[in-house]
Amino acid sequence: MAIILRLDRMMADRKISLNELSEKVGVANVNLSKIKTGKVSAIRFTTLDAICDVLDCQPGDILEFRRDKKSDESDS
């Protein structure tokens, strides 16, 4: 997948635990864990909004786009 999730890095920078973030965002711990480890295929804007609010960051601090090598090769 071309979207890389950087929630773990942002949480470390802000010194916040998964449990604390879960409580403040209002999202189940297991769901945040999946986001943190990149094991999701979608994230709701309301969840992203709440995470950014709690962590005082921008969506671009959490999400990164990296072009897949496969799509680079198919463009040639």
C-alpha positions in Angstrom: 0.0 0.0 0.0 1.2 3.5 -0.8 -0.1 5.1 2.4 2.3 4.8 5.4 0.8 5.4 8.9 3.1 7.3 11.3 0.9 7.3 14.4 3.4 5.4 16.4 6.1 8.1 15.7 3.7 10.9 16.6 2.6 9.1 19.8 6.2 8.7 20.8 7.0 12.4 20.1 4.0 13.4 22.3 4.8 10.8 24.9 1.3 9.4 25.0 0.3 5.8 25.4 -2.2 3.8 23.3 -4.5 3.6 26.3 -4.4 7.3 27.0 -4.9 8.2 23.3 -7.8 5.7 23.1 -9.6 7.3 26.1 -9.1 10.9 24.7 -10.1 10.0 21.2 -13.0 7.8 22.1 -11.9 4.9 19.9 -11.4 1.4 21.0 -7.8 0.5 22.0 -7.8 -2.4 19.5 -8.8 -0.1 16.6 -6.1 2.4 17.4 -3.6 -0.4 17.7 -4.5 -1.5 14.1 -4.1 2.1 12.9 -0.8 2.4 14.8 0.6 -0.8 13.2 -0.8 0.0 9.7 -3.2 -3.0 9.6 -6.1 -1.0 8.4 -7.3 -0.2 4.9 -9.4 2.8 5.8 -9.7 5.4 8.6 -12.7 7.7 9.2 -12.2 11.4 8.9 -13.8 11.8 12.3 -11.2 9.5 13.8 -8.4 11.2 12.1 -9.8 14.6 13.2 -9.9 13.4 16.8 -6.4 11.9 16.7 -5.0 15.2 15.3 -6.9 17.2 17.9 -5.5 15.1 20.8 -2.0 14.9 19.4 -2.0 18.6 18.2 -0.8 17.6 14.8 -1.8 17.7 11.1 -3.0 14.7 9.1 0.2 14.8 7.1 2.2 14.2 10.3 0.4 10.8 10.6 -0.1 9.9 6.9 2.6 9.6 4.3 2.2 8.7 0.6 4.9 6.6 -1.0 4.5 5.5 -4.6 4.5 1.7 -5.0 7.4 0.4 -7.1 4.9 -1.7 -9.0 2.9 1.3 -10.2 6.2 3.0 -11.1 7.1 0.1 -13.3 3.7 -0.1 -15.0 4.0 3.6 -15.9 7.1 2.9 -18.0 
